Amino acid sequence: MVLGQTPNRFPSYQECVRVGPMTILGHIPMGLLRRALLAGSQSRWLRERAMRRAFVRRAVSRFMPGEEASDALAATEALRRAGMGAVLTRLGENVIDDAEADAVVAHYLELLERVKDEGGAVEISVKPTQLGLDLDEERCAARLLALVARAEATGNFVWIDMEQTAYTDATLRLVRRACERHRRVGVCLQSYLRRTAADLEALRPTGAGIRLVKGAYNEPLDRAFPRKADVDASYLALAKSLLQASAAGSAFRNVFGTHDRALIDAILAEATARGLPKAAAEFHLLYGIQRAEQERLAREGWPVRVLISYGPYWFPWYMRRLAERPANVLFVARSLFAR
């Protein structure tokens, strides 16, 4: 490989050692790197080997405080002192056994019980495929409704994560069913999907909370915007739509899940220009990423929650986090090649 030219393969370990990982990564197109990471997130072979590597586990520790719920709860203490809340999610997806899906529900029910006296400072976020969506949508719905009922009874809130587009329609059906019975429900929408603007409009009558993110799955071009600039433009347009609805009296809970400082500042400017209270623009940022930005927003009075992930099934989630931000890849490279 000649540095300065577009590579048609990834460099060898020896090449990385010779010229340095930062130089190598600087010459790999980010689109190619992102696709490789997303493909890797679905590789069982890579998962089984990577999870045994000490340097990988060290790098992961930057983004999650531990594998147990107690580790995640301990991390919420420092956040609370800094004026921030938390959203906890136990990592896992594509459960293919009813007993395992029932165990996931039992885990979250216990977690809601553990935080019931904290005034909603700690919320939960779940994936439909954790609750058995691949097995049966009706049983998945029953599990979700059990969680939402307990959350409402304890003054808490349940976020429903969005996964690949193969699950989008089913996930939105689950959201509508939950909102028919309960009001403390929100869903994650992804700005990289071409359909999201229409989905947002369709969700308005439900009153569901909306957590807007960019998206981190490998989707075909007819479903998702391939260029970062288009994803960012979509994100800002959707954010402005949410804030406009709030200015018109909508009861939406608007949550913006992004670490992009330019987008954050544009959202703050839009909310301020519309004369909205700061409660109308809530920010959810990932544990271990841009802590200074989290603290800045909290100091300025904007509601901030930090998403804390935990659990042993962290590899696919971690690979998607790397794919989201090139800076995360550089962090891992430094850990790998540190002397």
VOPAGU-2260 file (C-alpha; in pm, 1 decimal, decimal comma):
REM VOPAGU-2260
SITE   aa  ch    i         X         Y         Z
SITE  MET   A    0       0,0       0,0       0,0
SITE  VAL   A    1     131,9     345,0     -91,2
SITE  LEU   A    2      33,7     611,0     158,0
SITE  GLY   A    3    -149,5     902,5      -0,6
SITE  GLN   A    4    -338,4     676,4    -241,4
SITE  THR   A    5    -683,8     530,2    -188,1
SITE  PRO   A    6    -627,6     175,4     -57,8
SITE  ASN   A    7    -813,0    -122,5    -196,7
SITE  ARG   A    8    -732,2    -332,4     104,9
SITE  PHE   A    9    -664,8    -285,3     474,9
SITE  PRO   A   10    -297,8    -262,4     575,8
SITE  SER   A   11    -117,8    -546,8     746,2
SITE  TYR   A   12     -12,9    -539,3    1109,3
SITE  GLN   A   13     350,8    -495,0     999,2
SITE  GLU   A   14     259,1    -192,1     787,2
SITE  CYS   A   15      75,0     -36,8    1082,2
SITE  VAL   A   16     377,0     -85,6    1305,7
SITE  ARG   A   17     610,2      60,1    1042,5
SITE  VAL   A   18     428,3     386,0     970,2
SITE  GLY   A   19     200,3     414,0    1272,0
SITE  PRO   A   20    -173,9     351,1    1309,7
SITE  MET   A   21    -268,0     718,9    1295,7
SITE  THR   A   22    -101,2     757,6     955,6
SITE  ILE   A   23    -266,8     442,4     821,1
SITE  LEU   A   24    -614,2     536,4     942,4
SITE  GLY   A   25    -576,6     884,4     802,6
SITE  HIS   A   26    -550,8     734,8     453,4
SITE  ILE   A   27    -847,2     495,4     474,7
SITE  PRO   A   28   -1171,4     649,6     346,2
SITE  MET   A   29   -1413,9     682,2     638,4
SITE  GLY   A   30   -1693,8     527,5     433,5
SITE  LEU   A   31   -1487,1     213,9     376,0
SITE  LEU   A   32   -1385,3     197,7     739,5
SITE  ARG   A   33   -1744,7     241,8     855,2
SITE  ARG   A   34   -1870,4     -37,2     629,6
SITE  ALA   A   35   -1596,5    -268,9     751,3
SITE  LEU   A   36   -1680,2    -200,9    1116,5
SITE  LEU   A   37   -2053,3    -252,6    1061,4
SITE  ALA   A   38   -1983,8    -578,7     880,9
SITE  GLY   A   39   -1756,6    -681,0    1166,4
SITE  SER   A   40   -2033,2    -614,3    1418,3
SITE  GLN   A   41   -2227,3    -903,6    1264,8
SITE  SER   A   42   -1936,8   -1148,8    1256,3
SITE  ARG   A   43   -1957,1   -1426,3    1515,5
SITE  TRP   A   44   -1600,7   -1531,6    1432,4
SITE  LEU   A   45   -1466,3   -1183,2    1503,9
SITE  ARG   A   46   -1683,2   -1143,2    1814,0
SITE  GLU   A   47   -1560,2   -1465,5    1972,7
SITE  ARG   A   48   -1196,0   -1371,6    1920,1
SITE  ALA   A   49   -1210,5   -1000,6    1994,0
SITE  MET   A   50   -1395,2   -1043,9    2323,5
SITE  ARG   A   51   -1103,2   -1250,0    2456,1
SITE  ARG   A   52    -845,6    -981,8    2378,6
SITE  ALA   A   53    -732,8    -773,3    2674,4
SITE  PHE   A   54    -665,4    -462,3    2463,3
SITE  VAL   A   55   -1020,4    -474,9    2324,5
SITE  ARG   A   56   -1169,6    -503,3    2670,7
SITE  ARG   A   57    -955,3    -211,0    2786,6
SITE  ALA   A   58   -1077,9       1,4    2496,5
SITE  VAL   A   59   -1440,5     -93,8    2562,5
SITE  SER   A   60   -1407,7      16,0    2924,3
SITE  ARG   A   61   -1393,2     374,4    2802,4
SITE  PHE   A   62   -1753,0     345,5    2679,6
SITE  MET   A   63   -1910,4     127,5    2949,2
SITE  PRO   A   64   -1837,5     120,9    3322,2
SITE  GLY   A   65   -1875,8    -256,9    3353,4
SITE  GLU   A   66   -2085,4    -558,1    3262,0
SITE  GLU   A   67   -2316,0    -558,8    3565,7
SITE  ALA   A   68   -2616,4    -339,1    3646,4
SITE  SER   A   69   -2442,4    -242,7    3970,9
SITE  ASP   A   70   -2154,0     -99,2    3764,8
SITE  ALA   A   71   -2395,4     113,1    3562,7
SITE  LEU   A   72   -2581,1     231,0    3872,3
SITE  ALA   A   73   -2254,8     328,2    4039,5
SITE  ALA   A   74   -2170,9     543,5    3737,4
SITE  THR   A   75   -2498,8     732,6    3775,4
SITE  GLU   A   76   -2388,9     872,9    4111,1
SITE  ALA   A   77   -2125,0    1101,8    3959,7
SITE  LEU   A   78   -2368,7    1209,4    3690,3
SITE  ARG   A   79   -2628,7    1305,7    3945,7
SITE  ARG   A   80   -2376,4    1522,5    4129,8
SITE  ALA   A   81   -2306,8    1700,4    3799,5
SITE  GLY   A   82   -2675,9    1765,8    3742,3
SITE  MET   A   83   -2728,7    1493,5    3481,9
SITE  GLY   A   84   -2956,9    1192,9    3463,2
SITE  ALA   A   85   -2898,9     854,6    3302,4
SITE  VAL   A   86   -3056,3     603,4    3068,4
SITE  LEU   A   87   -2948,5     242,5    3126,4
SITE  THR   A   88   -2956,2     -32,6    2866,9
SITE  ARG   A   89   -2852,2    -393,9    2910,0
SITE  LEU   A   90   -2677,9    -491,9    2590,1
SITE  GLY   A   91   -2827,0    -771,1    2383,4
SITE  GLU   A   92   -3032,7    -823,5    2070,2
SITE  ASN   A   93   -3193,5   -1087,5    1849,3
SITE  VAL   A   94   -3295,6   -1312,6    2136,7
SITE  ILE   A   95   -3411,1   -1646,6    1995,8
SITE  ASP   A   96   -3540,9   -1813,5    2310,2
SITE  ASP   A   97   -3856,6   -1722,0    2504,3
SITE  ALA   A   98   -3692,9   -1801,1    2836,8
SITE  GLU   A   99   -3410,5   -1558,1    2759,3
SITE  ALA   A  100   -3659,0   -1286,4    2656,4
SITE  ASP   A  101   -3850,4   -1342,4    2981,8
SITE  ALA   A  102   -3522,5   -1311,4    3171,3
SITE  VAL   A  103   -3456,3    -975,1    3002,5
SITE  VAL   A  104   -3797,2    -850,5    3121,5
SITE  ALA   A  105   -3732,1    -977,6    3472,4
SITE  HIS   A  106   -3397,5    -795,9    3473,8
SITE  TYR   A  107   -3551,6    -463,4    3371,2
SITE  LEU   A  108   -3842,2    -501,7    3615,0
SITE  GLU   A  109   -3591,1    -550,4    3894,3
SITE  LEU   A  110   -3390,7    -251,2    3772,8
SITE  LEU   A  111   -3701,0     -29,8    3772,2
SITE  GLU   A  112   -3764,7    -139,7    4128,2
SITE  ARG   A  113   -3408,7     -55,6    4231,4
SITE  VAL   A  114   -3434,2     302,7    4100,7
SITE  LYS   A  115   -3796,2     375,5    4194,6
SITE  ASP   A  116   -3696,4     616,9    4473,4
SITE  GLU   A  117   -3467,1     825,6    4252,5
SITE  GLY   A  118   -3737,6    1046,6    4103,7
SITE  GLY   A  119   -3688,0     936,9    3743,7
SITE  ALA   A  120   -3318,5    1022,0    3743,5
SITE  VAL   A  121   -3246,0     679,8    3592,8
SITE  GLU   A  122   -3453,4     557,4    3296,5
SITE  ILE   A  123   -3426,0     242,5    3085,2
SITE  SER   A  124   -3395,2     173,2    2713,2
SITE  VAL   A  125   -3475,4    -162,7    2550,6
SITE  LYS   A  126   -3446,4    -322,2    2207,8
SITE  PRO   A  127   -3753,7    -503,3    2075,1
SITE  THR   A  128   -3541,8    -798,1    1963,8
SITE  GLN   A  129   -3425,6    -831,6    2326,7
SITE  LEU   A  130   -3790,0    -890,5    2413,2
SITE  GLY   A  131   -3835,0   -1163,8    2154,8
SITE  LEU   A  132   -3952,1    -974,7    1846,2
SITE  ASP   A  133   -3782,4   -1234,9    1625,2
SITE  LEU   A  134   -3993,3   -1504,0    1794,8
SITE  ASP   A  135   -4342,1   -1356,8    1813,9
SITE  GLU   A  136   -4462,5    -997,7    1800,2
SITE  GLU   A  137   -4755,0   -1057,5    2036,8
SITE  ARG   A  138   -4538,3   -1203,4    2310,0
SITE  CYS   A  139   -4287,1    -924,8    2254,2
SITE  ALA   A  140   -4566,8    -668,0    2294,7
SITE  ALA   A  141   -4681,0    -832,4    2618,4
SITE  ARG   A  142   -4329,7    -809,4    2759,4
SITE  LEU   A  143   -4296,0    -446,1    2656,9
SITE  LEU   A  144   -4632,4    -355,2    2807,1
SITE  ALA   A  145   -4527,6    -515,5    3135,9
SITE  LEU   A  146   -4219,0    -293,9    3145,4
SITE  VAL   A  147   -4407,4      22,1    3053,7
SITE  ALA   A  148   -4677,4     -46,8    3313,8
SITE  ARG   A  149   -4415,5     -87,8    3586,3
SITE  ALA   A  150   -4232,2     225,7    3471,2
SITE  GLU   A  151   -4549,6     430,9    3482,6
SITE  ALA   A  152   -4640,8     296,5    3825,6
SITE  THR   A  153   -4300,4     397,5    3961,0
SITE  GLY   A  154   -4286,0     735,4    3784,8
SITE  ASN   A  155   -4028,2     619,6    3533,2
SITE  PHE   A  156   -3999,9     609,4    3153,5
SITE  VAL   A  157   -3921,6     343,3    2891,4
SITE  TRP   A  158   -3728,7     418,1    2572,4
SITE  ILE   A  159   -3767,8     178,6    2280,9
SITE  ASP   A  160   -3455,3     152,9    2068,3
SITE  MET   A  161   -3471,0     135,4    1690,2
SITE  GLU   A  162   -3276,0    -141,3    1520,0
SITE  GLN   A  163   -3229,5    -233,0    1151,6
SITE  THR   A  164   -3495,7    -136,7     899,9
SITE  ALA   A  165   -3618,2    -496,7     894,6
SITE  TYR   A  166   -3770,3    -415,3    1235,8
SITE  THR   A  167   -3882,2     -55,3    1185,5
SITE  ASP   A  168   -4248,7    -119,0    1105,6
SITE  ALA   A  169   -4288,1    -373,1    1386,0
SITE  THR   A  170   -4114,7    -140,4    1633,0
SITE  LEU   A  171   -4347,2     145,5    1545,4
SITE  ARG   A  172   -4646,8     -84,5    1591,3
SITE  LEU   A  173   -4515,9    -170,2    1938,3
SITE  VAL   A  174   -4476,2     199,2    2019,6
SITE  ARG   A  175   -4834,0     274,1    1918,5
SITE  ARG   A  176   -4967,4     -15,0    2126,5
SITE  ALA   A  177   -4771,8      99,9    2429,8
SITE  CYS   A  178   -4888,9     459,2    2387,2
SITE  GLU   A  179   -5252,0     349,6    2372,3
SITE  ARG   A  180   -5225,2     243,3    2737,6
SITE  HIS   A  181   -4941,8     447,5    2880,7
SITE  ARG   A  182   -4785,8     791,7    2832,5
SITE  ARG   A  183   -4433,9     737,3    2963,4
SITE  VAL   A  184   -4297,5     586,0    2642,6
SITE  GLY   A  185   -4044,1     708,3    2387,9
SITE  VAL   A  186   -3884,9     573,4    2071,5
SITE  CYS   A  187   -3555,9     625,5    1895,9
SITE  LEU   A  188   -3572,6     756,8    1535,9
SITE  GLN   A  189   -3275,4     753,1    1297,6
SITE  SER   A  190   -3197,9    1048,6    1073,1
SITE  TYR   A  191   -3005,7     840,5     820,5
SITE  LEU   A  192   -3323,9     663,5     709,5
SITE  ARG   A  193   -3511,6     819,3     421,0
SITE  ARG   A  194   -3844,9     728,7     579,1
SITE  THR   A  195   -3793,5     899,6     915,7
SITE  ALA   A  196   -3963,7    1231,2     835,6
SITE  ALA   A  197   -4282,5    1042,0     743,8
SITE  ASP   A  198   -4251,3     821,6    1053,1
SITE  LEU   A  199   -4219,7    1128,5    1272,7
SITE  GLU   A  200   -4536,5    1279,5    1130,2
SITE  ALA   A  201   -4724,8     952,4    1180,1
SITE  LEU   A  202   -4611,5     933,5    1543,2
SITE  ARG   A  203   -4726,0    1281,8    1640,8
SITE  PRO   A  204   -5079,5    1176,8    1746,1
SITE  THR   A  205   -4941,2     909,6    1981,5
SITE  GLY   A  206   -4758,9    1155,4    2208,7
SITE  ALA   A  207   -4454,9     927,9    2223,1
SITE  GLY   A  208   -4125,6    1081,9    2322,1
SITE  ILE   A  209   -3876,6    1106,3    2038,7
SITE  ARG   A  210   -3503,8    1045,3    2075,0
SITE  LEU   A  211   -3339,4    1150,0    1750,1
SITE  VAL   A  212   -3010,1     985,3    1654,4
SITE  LYS   A  213   -2815,1     949,3    1330,4
SITE  GLY   A  214   -2822,5     568,9    1303,5
SITE  ALA   A  215   -2554,3     301,3    1314,1
SITE  TYR   A  216   -2656,1       1,0    1103,5
SITE  ASN   A  217   -2547,4    -107,3     757,9
SITE  GLU   A  218   -2847,9     -23,3     538,4
SITE  PRO   A  219   -2896,2     -29,9     158,8
SITE  LEU   A  220   -2883,7     297,3     -33,4
SITE  ASP   A  221   -3254,5     295,7    -110,5
SITE  ARG   A  222   -3329,1     304,5     262,9
SITE  ALA   A  223   -3054,4     521,2     409,9
SITE  PHE   A  224   -2858,4     829,4     309,0
SITE  PRO   A  225   -2501,5     721,3     225,3
SITE  ARG   A  226   -2331,6    1060,1     274,7
SITE  LYS   A  227   -2262,4    1210,2     616,5
SITE  ALA   A  228   -2364,5    1554,7     490,5
SITE  ASP   A  229   -2707,7    1420,2     394,7
SITE  VAL   A  230   -2749,2    1243,8     729,0
SITE  ASP   A  231   -2658,1    1565,5     912,1
SITE  ALA   A  232   -2897,6    1771,5     699,2
SITE  SER   A  233   -3173,7    1522,0     769,1
SITE  TYR   A  234   -3096,3    1534,3    1142,1
SITE  LEU   A  235   -3117,1    1913,0    1157,5
SITE  ALA   A  236   -3439,6    1923,5     955,0
SITE  LEU   A  237   -3599,8    1665,6    1185,6
SITE  ALA   A  238   -3474,5    1850,6    1494,7
SITE  LYS   A  239   -3624,2    2176,9    1370,2
SITE  SER   A  240   -3952,4    1997,6    1301,5
SITE  LEU   A  241   -3962,1    1874,1    1661,1
SITE  LEU   A  242   -3886,8    2219,2    1801,6
SITE  GLN   A  243   -4142,1    2380,9    1573,7
SITE  ALA   A  244   -4404,0    2138,4    1702,8
SITE  SER   A  245   -4309,5    2227,2    2060,4
SITE  ALA   A  246   -4344,7    2595,9    1982,8
SITE  ALA   A  247   -4693,4    2519,9    1850,6
SITE  GLY   A  248   -4788,7    2347,0    2175,4
SITE  SER   A  249   -4695,3    1984,2    2110,0
SITE  ALA   A  250   -4643,0    1768,1    2417,0
SITE  PHE   A  251   -4358,4    1573,2    2256,2
SITE  ARG   A  252   -4056,5    1496,2    2469,3
SITE  ASN   A  253   -3778,2    1608,7    2235,3
SITE  VAL   A  254   -3446,5    1431,6    2286,4
SITE  PHE   A  255   -3139,7    1484,7    2071,9
SITE  GLY   A  256   -2883,9    1205,6    2076,0
SITE  THR   A  257   -2575,6    1343,6    1905,2
SITE  HIS   A  258   -2217,6    1436,5    1989,1
SITE  ASP   A  259   -2186,7    1661,3    1683,4
SITE  ARG   A  260   -2107,2    2004,0    1828,2
SITE  ALA   A  261   -2225,2    2185,7    1514,8
SITE  LEU   A  262   -2563,2    2013,6    1531,1
SITE  ILE   A  263   -2592,9    2071,8    1904,7
SITE  ASP   A  264   -2524,2    2442,7    1863,5
SITE  ALA   A  265   -2774,2    2465,6    1576,5
SITE  ILE   A  266   -3040,6    2299,8    1791,7
SITE  LEU   A  267   -2968,8    2534,0    2082,5
SITE  ALA   A  268   -2992,8    2833,4    1851,3
SITE  GLU   A  269   -3322,7    2711,9    1706,9
SITE  ALA   A  270   -3474,8    2649,5    2050,3
SITE  THR   A  271   -3360,6    2991,2    2173,1
SITE  ALA   A  272   -3487,2    3169,1    1861,8
SITE  ARG   A  273   -3830,1    3013,6    1911,6
SITE  GLY   A  274   -3838,1    3123,5    2275,1
SITE  LEU   A  275   -3871,0    2767,7    2399,7
SITE  PRO   A  276   -3793,8    2673,0    2759,5
SITE  LYS   A  277   -3479,9    2468,4    2798,9
SITE  ALA   A  278   -3688,4    2164,8    2894,3
SITE  ALA   A  279   -3801,7    2151,8    2530,0
SITE  ALA   A  280   -3457,7    2037,4    2412,2
SITE  GLU   A  281   -3311,3    1742,8    2601,2
SITE  PHE   A  282   -2976,4    1587,1    2514,7
SITE  HIS   A  283   -2872,3    1223,6    2550,7
SITE  LEU   A  284   -2501,8    1153,1    2506,2
SITE  LEU   A  285   -2307,1     831,1    2540,6
SITE  TYR   A  286   -2104,9     743,4    2846,9
SITE  GLY   A  287   -1737,1     816,2    2796,5
SITE  ILE   A  288   -1778,1    1044,4    2494,7
SITE  GLN   A  289   -1739,7    1422,1    2514,7
SITE  ARG   A  290   -1781,8    1453,2    2888,3
SITE  ALA   A  291   -1692,8    1822,8    2866,7
SITE  GLU   A  292   -1982,8    1880,7    2628,3
SITE  GLN   A  293   -2219,4    1695,3    2860,8
SITE  GLU   A  294   -2111,9    1914,9    3149,8
SITE  ARG   A  295   -2135,9    2233,4    2940,9
SITE  LEU   A  296   -2495,3    2161,9    2844,1
SITE  ALA   A  297   -2587,9    2076,9    3203,0
SITE  ARG   A  298   -2425,3    2395,6    3335,6
SITE  GLU   A  299   -2622,4    2600,3    3085,4
SITE  GLY   A  300   -2945,5    2448,6    3213,3
SITE  TRP   A  301   -3031,9    2208,3    2930,2
SITE  PRO   A  302   -3160,5    1866,9    3041,7
SITE  VAL   A  303   -2886,8    1606,4    2992,4
SITE  ARG   A  304   -2890,2    1231,3    3031,9
SITE  VAL   A  305   -2600,8     996,3    2971,3
SITE  LEU   A  306   -2670,3     662,7    2803,8
SITE  ILE   A  307   -2491,4     389,3    2996,8
SITE  SER   A  308   -2467,6      43,7    2844,0
SITE  TYR   A  309   -2366,1    -269,8    3032,2
SITE  GLY   A  310   -2380,8    -646,5    3000,0
SITE  PRO   A  311   -2166,4    -923,2    2848,6
SITE  TYR   A  312   -2308,5    -891,1    2495,7
SITE  TRP   A  313   -2116,9    -577,1    2412,1
SITE  PHE   A  314   -1928,2    -659,2    2091,0
SITE  PRO   A  315   -2189,8    -564,8    1821,5
SITE  TRP   A  316   -2279,1    -247,7    2011,3
SITE  TYR   A  317   -1912,4    -152,7    2046,8
SITE  MET   A  318   -1838,4    -201,7    1678,0
SITE  ARG   A  319   -2131,0      25,9    1588,7
SITE  ARG   A  320   -1995,4     291,6    1825,6
SITE  LEU   A  321   -1661,5     274,6    1644,0
SITE  ALA   A  322   -1838,4     307,7    1310,0
SITE  GLU   A  323   -2019,1     622,4    1426,6
SITE  ARG   A  324   -1709,3     830,2    1499,7
SITE  PRO   A  325   -1359,1     800,0    1345,9
SITE  ALA   A  326   -1214,8     943,0    1667,8
SITE  ASN   A  327   -1325,8     626,6    1846,4
SITE  VAL   A  328   -1126,2     415,2    1601,2
SITE  LEU   A  329    -815,3     622,2    1668,4
SITE  PHE   A  330    -861,7     566,3    2040,6
SITE  VAL   A  331    -864,1     189,2    1992,5
SITE  ALA   A  332    -564,3     207,1    1758,3
SITE  ARG   A  333    -365,4     391,5    2023,1
SITE  SER   A  334    -455,6     120,4    2274,7
SITE  LEU   A  335    -354,2    -154,8    2031,2
SITE  PHE   A  336     -16,3     -13,3    1933,7
SITE  ALA   A  337      83,4     143,6    2265,3
SITE  ARG   A  338     425,7      25,4    2375,6
